[in-house]
Amino acid sequence: LGQNRLTPMPPEVLERVVRDFVTKQPNAVVALEGVEYMSNYVNPERLVRCLHTVRDLVTSGGGVLLMSADLGSVQEPITSTLERDFEPLQLPANVGRGVEDVFVIDGSGVLLTHASRFEESGTDPDVMAGMLTAIMNFARVSFAEGSDELRRLELGRKTVVIERSPRFILAVAVAGSAPAEMRDEMRVFLERAERRYGPMMARWSGEVGEVAGLQAMTSRLFL
């Protein structure tokens, strides 16, 4: 399905490809990624049928289907189907341990959502306000320069990586150095946010509750 840059594979083509593969490769392990992306192009009921078909094709041949999906980025009936008909795979405890905080900010500097790996009740409001101010000041300067280099801001023991899209600024605070793939993951997040909320942001009332779904979408950045 690519890196969310191209139109995804149509369901019927995906089903045919999987059918041909498992016919030639019994006991195959099939990995499927990009369900969230497909949901932007494919009718939900058709996508649910496709997921069931792929699962049945793989398991009927003695194989295993591994599927990566962010439930916060898909709608019903896809969400309930994934929760009901697919068994979640527990991640090792140390996966994603580097990312500590994710901030999604609109272009004017309003904080739309903040997600943290830790309990926010223990966060000092003054420290949080200072971090947001530093992020916004750095973003204004660095993006005005027009460079395509990765924007990094050192804040104590944290490295804050910043990317932006036409309507959103995304800042990810990492303990230590940021992983090499961080920029791609952030750009994918911003593309999804633009598709889901971009048109609404053009006439946004300022009510943060209207973009509450951004909170769930940040979960992928902690993986």
One Martini backbone bead per residue (centre of mass of N, CA, C, O) as a GRO file, in nm:
protein
  223
    1LEU     BB    1   0.049   0.067  -0.002
    2GLY     BB    2   0.270   0.225   0.100
    3GLN     BB    3   0.322   0.587   0.207
    4ASN     BB    4   0.055   0.752   0.151
    5ARG     BB    5   0.088   0.857  -0.174
    6LEU     BB    6  -0.111   0.646  -0.289
    7THR     BB    7  -0.341   0.472  -0.417
    8PRO     BB    8  -0.484   0.208  -0.314
    9MET     BB    9  -0.553  -0.104  -0.328
   10PRO     BB   10  -0.796  -0.269  -0.439
   11PRO     BB   11  -0.980  -0.512  -0.296
   12GLU     BB   12  -0.986  -0.714  -0.538
   13VAL     BB   13  -0.680  -0.716  -0.575
   14LEU     BB   14  -0.597  -0.806  -0.293
   15GLU     BB   15  -0.750  -1.074  -0.298
   16ARG     BB   16  -0.602  -1.193  -0.543
   17VAL     BB   17  -0.313  -1.180  -0.436
   18VAL     BB   18  -0.361  -1.356  -0.186
   19ARG     BB   19  -0.471  -1.605  -0.328
   20ASP     BB   20  -0.220  -1.663  -0.501
   21PHE     BB   21  -0.015  -1.684  -0.270
   22VAL     BB   22  -0.148  -1.913  -0.087
   23THR     BB   23  -0.149  -2.126  -0.311
   24LYS     BB   24   0.179  -2.129  -0.328
   25GLN     BB   25   0.185  -2.065   0.009
   26PRO     BB   26   0.174  -2.250   0.249
   27ASN     BB   27   0.175  -2.124   0.562
   28ALA     BB   28   0.152  -1.827   0.551
   29VAL     BB   29   0.278  -1.494   0.609
   30VAL     BB   30   0.064  -1.210   0.637
   31ALA     BB   31   0.112  -0.859   0.582
   32LEU     BB   32  -0.102  -0.580   0.686
   33GLU     BB   33  -0.096  -0.238   0.571
   34GLY     BB   34  -0.335   0.042   0.561
   35VAL     BB   35  -0.634   0.057   0.660
   36GLU     BB   36  -0.669   0.359   0.710
   37TYR     BB   37  -0.616   0.442   0.417
   38MET     BB   38  -0.840   0.277   0.279
   39SER     BB   39  -1.083   0.419   0.436
   40ASN     BB   40  -1.059   0.684   0.243
   41TYR     BB   41  -1.155   0.503  -0.035
   42VAL     BB   42  -1.337   0.284   0.104
   43ASN     BB   43  -1.602   0.131   0.171
   44PRO     BB   44  -1.666   0.002   0.474
   45GLU     BB   45  -1.814  -0.262   0.391
   46ARG     BB   46  -1.602  -0.348   0.182
   47LEU     BB   47  -1.360  -0.358   0.375
   48VAL     BB   48  -1.470  -0.573   0.564
   49ARG     BB   49  -1.491  -0.796   0.350
   50CYS     BB   50  -1.192  -0.795   0.277
   51LEU     BB   51  -1.077  -0.875   0.555
   52HIS     BB   52  -1.228  -1.145   0.571
   53THR     BB   53  -1.116  -1.267   0.312
   54VAL     BB   54  -0.818  -1.258   0.383
   55ARG     BB   55  -0.833  -1.422   0.640
   56ASP     BB   56  -0.959  -1.681   0.512
   57LEU     BB   57  -0.738  -1.737   0.306
   58VAL     BB   58  -0.502  -1.771   0.504
   59THR     BB   59  -0.625  -1.981   0.715
   60SER     BB   60  -0.708  -2.208   0.508
   61GLY     BB   61  -0.375  -2.248   0.457
   62GLY     BB   62  -0.234  -2.223   0.752
   63GLY     BB   63  -0.203  -1.930   0.813
   64VAL     BB   64  -0.094  -1.585   0.889
   65LEU     BB   65  -0.239  -1.277   1.002
   66LEU     BB   66  -0.091  -0.951   0.988
   67MET     BB   67  -0.226  -0.647   1.138
   68SER     BB   68  -0.208  -0.295   1.094
   69ALA     BB   69  -0.391  -0.072   1.329
   70ASP     BB   70  -0.564   0.238   1.389
   71LEU     BB   71  -0.855   0.284   1.561
   72GLY     BB   72  -0.852   0.609   1.566
   73SER     BB   73  -0.858   0.616   1.219
   74VAL     BB   74  -1.137   0.468   1.227
   75GLN     BB   75  -1.456   0.351   1.143
   76GLU     BB   76  -1.754   0.255   1.126
   77PRO     BB   77  -1.737  -0.098   1.115
   78ILE     BB   78  -1.426  -0.141   1.148
   79THR     BB   79  -1.367  -0.131   1.448
   80SER     BB   80  -1.553  -0.369   1.543
   81THR     BB   81  -1.423  -0.580   1.362
   82LEU     BB   82  -1.136  -0.575   1.479
   83GLU     BB   83  -1.222  -0.633   1.779
   84ARG     BB   84  -1.391  -0.905   1.718
   85ASP     BB   85  -1.215  -1.069   1.464
   86PHE     BB   86  -0.938  -0.978   1.604
   87GLU     BB   87  -0.633  -1.047   1.748
   88PRO     BB   88  -0.435  -0.906   1.962
   89LEU     BB   89  -0.095  -0.793   1.968
   90GLN     BB   90   0.145  -0.793   2.190
   91LEU     BB   91   0.374  -0.573   2.291
   92PRO     BB   92   0.658  -0.500   2.385
   93ALA     BB   93   0.755  -0.300   2.649
   94ASN     BB   94   1.000  -0.140   2.473
   95VAL     BB   95   0.823  -0.020   2.273
   96GLY     BB   96   0.849   0.323   2.218
   97ARG     BB   97   1.027   0.455   2.462
   98GLY     BB   98   1.122   0.740   2.337
   99VAL     BB   99   0.840   0.852   2.332
  100GLU     BB  100   0.668   1.107   2.535
  101ASP     BB  101   0.554   1.343   2.335
  102VAL     BB  102   0.253   1.489   2.176
  103PHE     BB  103   0.194   1.763   1.947
  104VAL     BB  104  -0.098   1.946   1.833
  105ILE     BB  105  -0.095   2.230   1.612
  106ASP     BB  106  -0.193   2.511   1.497
  107GLY     BB  107  -0.087   2.773   1.300
  108SER     BB  108  -0.155   2.989   1.552
  109GLY     BB  109  -0.088   2.804   1.836
  110VAL     BB  110  -0.303   2.597   1.901
  111LEU     BB  111  -0.379   2.349   2.115
  112LEU     BB  112  -0.528   2.041   2.029
  113THR     BB  113  -0.312   1.817   2.137
  114HIS     BB  114  -0.199   1.593   2.412
  115ALA     BB  115   0.040   1.328   2.435
  116SER     BB  116   0.136   1.079   2.684
  117ARG     BB  117   0.320   0.827   2.842
  118PHE     BB  118   0.231   0.979   3.089
  119GLU     BB  119   0.099   1.117   3.351
  120GLU     BB  120  -0.045   1.437   3.348
  121SER     BB  121  -0.076   1.501   3.658
  122GLY     BB  122   0.260   1.535   3.679
  123THR     BB  123   0.248   1.796   3.517
  124ASP     BB  124   0.387   2.098   3.477
  125PRO     BB  125   0.237   2.375   3.355
  126ASP     BB  126   0.491   2.554   3.316
  127VAL     BB  127   0.653   2.352   3.151
  128MET     BB  128   0.446   2.318   2.923
  129ALA     BB  129   0.433   2.616   2.839
  130GLY     BB  130   0.736   2.642   2.773
  131MET     BB  131   0.745   2.426   2.554
  132LEU     BB  132   0.537   2.553   2.360
  133THR     BB  133   0.685   2.819   2.316
  134ALA     BB  134   0.945   2.696   2.200
  135ILE     BB  135   0.816   2.551   1.963
  136MET     BB  136   0.683   2.796   1.820
  137ASN     BB  137   0.936   2.969   1.785
  138PHE     BB  138   1.095   2.759   1.623
  139ALA     BB  139   0.891   2.715   1.393
  140ARG     BB  140   0.882   3.001   1.276
  141VAL     BB  141   1.182   3.014   1.199
  142SER     BB  142   1.240   2.741   1.046
  143PHE     BB  143   1.003   2.765   0.829
  144ALA     BB  144   1.089   3.045   0.713
  145GLU     BB  145   1.360   2.935   0.579
  146GLY     BB  146   1.280   2.665   0.391
  147SER     BB  147   1.394   2.417   0.490
  148ASP     BB  148   1.426   2.044   0.461
  149GLU     BB  149   1.514   2.001   0.728
  150LEU     BB  150   1.519   1.866   1.024
  151ARG     BB  151   1.348   1.959   1.308
  152ARG     BB  152   1.538   2.051   1.603
  153LEU     BB  153   1.488   2.051   1.968
  154GLU     BB  154   1.658   2.130   2.260
  155LEU     BB  155   1.518   2.003   2.587
  156GLY     BB  156   1.736   1.904   2.755
  157ARG     BB  157   1.679   1.557   2.740
  158LYS     BB  158   1.521   1.652   2.490
  159THR     BB  159   1.388   1.583   2.163
  160VAL     BB  160   1.236   1.799   1.924
  161VAL     BB  161   1.023   1.715   1.662
  162ILE     BB  162   0.937   1.903   1.358
  163GLU     BB  163   0.628   1.931   1.176
  164ARG     BB  164   0.440   2.036   0.876
  165SER     BB  165   0.138   2.159   0.750
  166PRO     BB  166  -0.098   2.367   0.641
  167ARG     BB  167  -0.265   2.321   0.951
  168PHE     BB  168  -0.019   2.169   1.099
  169ILE     BB  169   0.164   2.099   1.404
  170LEU     BB  170   0.427   1.864   1.480
  171ALA     BB  171   0.535   1.742   1.806
  172VAL     BB  172   0.816   1.534   1.916
  173ALA     BB  173   0.916   1.392   2.219
  174VAL     BB  174   1.247   1.269   2.290
  175ALA     BB  175   1.447   1.043   2.442
  176GLY     BB  176   1.701   1.167   2.309
  177SER     BB  177   1.723   1.034   2.009
  178ALA     BB  178   1.592   1.025   1.701
  179PRO     BB  179   1.466   0.832   1.485
  180ALA     BB  180   1.503   0.795   1.147
  181GLU     BB  181   1.175   0.739   1.095
  182MET     BB  182   1.016   0.984   1.216
  183ARG     BB  183   0.948   1.166   0.972
  184ASP     BB  184   0.762   0.972   0.820
  185GLU     BB  185   0.553   0.936   1.048
  186MET     BB  186   0.477   1.237   1.065
  187ARG     BB  187   0.379   1.272   0.772
  188VAL     BB  188   0.156   1.066   0.785
  189PHE     BB  189  -0.006   1.200   1.005
  190LEU     BB  190  -0.055   1.471   0.854
  191GLU     BB  191  -0.207   1.350   0.615
  192ARG     BB  192  -0.441   1.239   0.785
  193ALA     BB  193  -0.526   1.504   0.919
  194GLU     BB  194  -0.594   1.654   0.656
  195ARG     BB  195  -0.813   1.460   0.552
  196ARG     BB  196  -0.999   1.471   0.815
  197TYR     BB  197  -0.959   1.810   0.905
  198GLY     BB  198  -0.895   2.027   0.694
  199PRO     BB  199  -1.174   2.134   0.595
  200MET     BB  200  -1.270   2.217   0.885
  201MET     BB  201  -1.033   2.423   0.955
  202ALA     BB  202  -1.128   2.650   0.756
  203ARG     BB  203  -1.404   2.670   0.975
  204TRP     BB  204  -1.308   2.695   1.257
  205SER     BB  205  -1.430   2.776   1.590
  206GLY     BB  206  -1.219   2.664   1.836
  207GLU     BB  207  -1.322   2.382   1.909
  208VAL     BB  208  -1.150   2.113   2.027
  209GLY     BB  209  -1.372   1.884   2.009
  210GLU     BB  210  -1.366   1.869   1.685
  211VAL     BB  211  -1.050   1.727   1.726
  212ALA     BB  212  -1.042   1.465   1.914
  213GLY     BB  213  -0.922   1.241   1.715
  214LEU     BB  214  -0.617   1.316   1.739
  215GLN     BB  215  -0.547   1.161   1.993
  216ALA     BB  216  -0.570   0.872   1.871
  217MET     BB  217  -0.367   0.918   1.630
  218THR     BB  218  -0.101   0.936   1.814
  219SER     BB  219  -0.045   0.634   1.892
  220ARG     BB  220   0.148   0.555   1.653
  221LEU     BB  221   0.401   0.728   1.763
  222PHE     BB  222   0.457   0.513   2.012
  223LEU     BB  223   0.557   0.247   1.835
   0.00000   0.00000   0.00000
